[in-house]
Amino acid sequence: MALEVGSIVEGKVSGITGFGAFVNLPDKKTGLVHISEIARDYVKDIHEHLTVGQTVKVKILTIEPGGKISLSIKKAVEPKPKSVPFSGRPAEVTFSSGNSDMSFEDKMAKFKQSSDERMLDIKRNVESKRGSRRK
């Protein structure tokens, strides 16, 4: 099986360094997975993600004429769908086309009221943290 750029193959981690991991590929070739290509998140310590002897799927990024092969683990696996974090407070005002029965002035009045309420909440929160001494 000839190795081609863009193909996804399985290999075995043969060594780990501070800058990446070496992976034994089919055809008795070895490639390097740079630390930035190991996971989608920040990788501080490679040992938290990989161990020597572990079988991994890798995508071949480049094959240089000198024989150097660059690999990626994060591009070989499907990305997980991102979830939107919940802020804990529901949105009070939405500006979708579903509110077309409201006039612009009504929308602005509703937005201003909501904004004023939020600013008051923020002000109260900041003052309680500062230990305001107003009398």
N, C-alpha and C positions, 0 to 999 in steps of 0.2 A: 504494500500500500504506500504510494508516494504521498508525502506531506505537501499540502497546498495551502497557500494563504487564504484565510477565511473559513477553513474547515475546522470542525470541532472533533477532537479526538480525546481518548482517555490516556492518561499517563500516571506514573507513580513518582511521588516526591522523593528525590534522591539526596537533596541537601538543602539546608536553610541558612541564609546569611542575613546580615543586617539590612540589605537592600532588596532582597527577593528570595525566591525559591527556585531551585533547579528541578526540572521534571524530566524523567526518562520517557521518551516517546517511542512509538513503533519504529521499526527500521533501525533500532539501536542508535537513535539520535537523542540529544539532550537540548532542552530549551530553557529559557529563563522567564519566570513570571516576576515582573518588577513589583515591588511592594505596593505601588499605586494601582496595580491591576489584580490584586488579590480579592478585595471586597469593595462594595459600593460605599461603605462607611470608612471613616478614617482608621487606618491600621497603624497602631503604635508598635505592637509586638507581634511579629509574624507567627510566633509559637502559639498565640491564642487562636489562630485560624487554621494552621497546618501542622502536620507532624511528618517526620521522615517515614516513608513507607506507605503513606496514605495515597489512595487512588483518587484522582481528580479529573474532571472534564476541563479541557482548556481549548481556547480558540487560538488558532495560529494567526498572529498579527503580521509578522514580517519574517522573511527568510532572506538573509543577506548572502551575497556571493561567497563570503568567507566561511559560511556555515552557521553563523549565529542565528538562532531562532528566538523570536520574541513571542511570548504567550500571554494570554489573559484568562483568568478564571471568572472574573465578574462579567465579561462579555459572552462567556459560554453558557451562562445560566439565564433563564428568563427573569426579568426584574419583577419584584413583588409590586402589586398595585399599591400606590400610595394612598393612605387614608388622610382625610382632612382632620386636623386636631379639633376637638370640641372645646370651645372656650368656656363653657359652663353658663354662658348667658346668651339667651336667644336674641337674634337680631330683631330690633323693634321696627325698623323701617326697611322696606325692600323697594328697590327701584326697578321693578320688572314691568314688562308691557301689560301685565295683568291688572295693574292699577290705572288703566287708561280712563276709567270713569271719574277719577279725581282730577281737578284742575291743577295747573302748575302752582297757583297760590296756595291751594290746600296741601299739596305735597310739601311745599316750602315751609308752611306753618307746622306741619307734622314733624318735618326734619328738625326745625329750629327747637321745637318743644323737646324732642328726643335728645338733641345735642345739649340743651340747657340742663336737662336732668342728668345726663352723663357727666357733664362738667361739675355739677354740684356734688355728685357722688365722688368724683376724683378729688375735689377740694376738701370734702369731709375726710376722706381717707388720708390725704397728705397731712392735714392739720392734726388728725389723731395720732399720726406717727411722729410728728414734730413735738407734740406736747404743747399745743397752742395755749397761751396764757391769757387769752382775751376775756374780759369781764364785761 
